[in-house]
Amino acid sequence: MTCLLVLSTVHQADDPRVRVRTVGVLTQRFDVRYATRPPAPSDRGDHMWVALPGGRLRRHLAAFREVWRRDVGLVSLHDPELIPLGLAVRWLRRLPVVFDVHEDVPAQLRTKQWLPAWLRAPLAAVAAVLLKLAERWLTITLAEPGYTRLFHRSHPVLPNYPLQGHLPPLPDSAAVDHMSGHIVYVGDVTEARGASFAIEVVARLRSPRRLRLIGRCAPALRARLQRQAAELEVDLDVPGFLPHDDAMRAVAGAAVGLCPLEDQPNYRYSLPTKVLEYLALGVPVVASDLPGTAELAAGRPGVQLVAPRAAGAWADAVARALHDPQYRTGARAAADEVRAQFSWPAERLLDIYGRLWRPARDTSQRALVG
C-alpha cells in the first residue's frame, strides 16, 4: 500500500498546522504516514505515526530512512532544514514533494538571538538560495500571502485559519467570568513574541489577573519569566505546549487574549492565527498594531490594536477589554461570522495533493482521488 508521508523533524507532533489542518484533512483521501519527533500526537486514530527520536542529526537520519521507503508515493515537508532532503527525493526518486512554508525563514534567521551576529546574514542568504531551489523543483504552499515575496512565481496560499469543527463551542456567557477571568496568550513563548512584555503589561493592571502563556517555551526563558513574574507580583502560568483542543478550551475561558508581537520582519506582515481563534471563541483581543494584524483584525468588534512595546497603552487597552462590556459583547456577537469567514481551505489542500498523487501500483489499496 502506497502512503503519503508528512514529515517534520522540528515541529511538535500536535502542531496545529501540521497535525490538525494538514494530516487531519489529508487522511480523508490518503493513507498518511506522519513522522515527527516524540512525543506522539494526542490523537493517532486516523494515521500511522512514526517517531523520529534523538538529537537533530539522529532525527534527520531517521527522516532520510522514511523518505526512502518503497511505499512512499508523495512527501510533505514542513521544515526548511528538510529542503535538501526533499531535493534529493525529487531528483533521485522522482517523487513529488510539497514544501509548506510556515515562516519567512531568511527574516527569522536575521533575528535569532541564539545565533552569533556574524553568522545570521550568511545563514539567511543560504536559506534564500534553498527557497529558490525548492521553488524550481518542489511544489510550494504558503502559510501567508506575504511569503510570496520570497519567490519568483506565485504559489498556493493556505492561510492558517482554524479548521471547521476543531474549535470548541462558543461558551455560554454566564460560564465566563470576565471580571476575574485569566488573560491568555497562545503560541510559541519567546521574547520576540512578547512573553516578558506581557508580564510587564499585566503588572500594570490595578486589579490582579492570572496570565497564562500557552506554548513551547525554552527552559531558560521559562525560569526567567517566572523570576520576572515573582518580582512584579504577577500570577503566571507557563504550562508549555498543549494539544490544540486543550489550548482552545483554555482560551474559551479567558477574559482577554493577547498577541504582543514585536515589530520584526518575520511578524510585520504575518496573519496571526491566535487573533482569529480568540475572536472565534468570543474573547476580546489586544494585539500589536502591525500591518498584517491590522489587515486581519482592524475595526472588528472586540479588537484593540496598540503600538508594539508601548506598555502603558497596552495596560490601558487590556483594562478596557476587562472592564468595558462592549468589548466582550462585540467579540461574542461577531464570533460566528469570524468562524464562517476564516476557515482552513481543506478542499484546496486536497486538490493540490490530489493533482500530485501518482496512483499506486498496489491495486488493493483504497481509491485515491487525483
C-alpha positions, 0 to 999 in steps of 0.5 A: 500500500502506497502512503503519503508521508508528512514529515517534520523533524522540528515541529511538535507532533500536535502542531496545529498546522501540521497535525490538525489542518494538514494530516487531519484533512489529508487522511480523508483521501490518503493513507498518511504516514506522519513522522515527527519527533516524540512525543506522539500526537494526542490523537493517532486514530486516523494515521500511522505515526512514526517517531523520529527520536534523538538529537537533530542529526539522529532525527534527520537520519531517521527522516532520510530512512522514511523518505526512502521507503518503497511505499512512499508515493508523495512527501510533505515537508514542513521544515526548511532544514528538510529542503535538501532532503526533499531535493534529493527525493525529487531528483533521485526518486522522482517523487513529488514533494510539497514544501509548506512554508510556515515562516519567512525563514531568511527574516527569522534567521536575521533575528535569532538571538541564539545565533552569533551576529556574524553568522545570521546574514550568511545563514539567511542568504543560504536559506534564500538560495534553498527557497529558490531551489525548492521553488524550481523543483518542489511544489510550494504552499504558503502559510501567508500571502506575504511569503510570496515575496520570497519567490519568483512565481506565485504559489498556493496560499493556505492561510492558517485559519482554524479548521471547521469543527476543531474549535470548541463551542462558543461558551455560554456567557454566564460560564465566563467570568470576565471580571476575574477571568485569566488573560491568555496568550497562545503560541510559541513563548519567546521574547520576540513574541512578547512573553516578558512584555506581557508580564510587564503589561499585566503588572500594570493592571490595578486589579490582579489577573492570572496570565497564562502563556500557552506554548513551547517555551525554552527552559531558560526563558521559562525560569526567567519569566517566572523570576520576572513574574515573582518580582512584579507580583504577577500570577503566571502560568507557563504550562508549555505546549498543549494539544490544540483542543486543550489550548482552545478550551483554555482560551474559551475561558479567558477574559482577554487574549493577547498577541504582543508581537514585536515589530520584526520582519518575520511578524510585520506582515504575518496573519496571526492565527491566535487573533482569529481563534480568540475572536472565534471563541468570543474573547476580546483581543489586544494585539500589536498594531502591525500591518498584517494584524491590522489587515486581519483584525482592524475595526472588528468588534472586540479588537484593540490594536496598540503600538508594539512595546508601548506598555502603558497603552497596552495596560490601558487597552487590556483594562478596557477589554476587562472592564468595558462590556462592549468589548466582550459583547462585540467579540461574542456577537461577531464570533460566528461570522469570524468562524464562517469567514476564516476557515482552513481551505481543506478542499484546496489542500486536497486538490493540490495533493490530489493533482500530485498523487501518482496512483499506486501500483498496489491495486488493493489499496483504497481509491485515491482521488487525483 
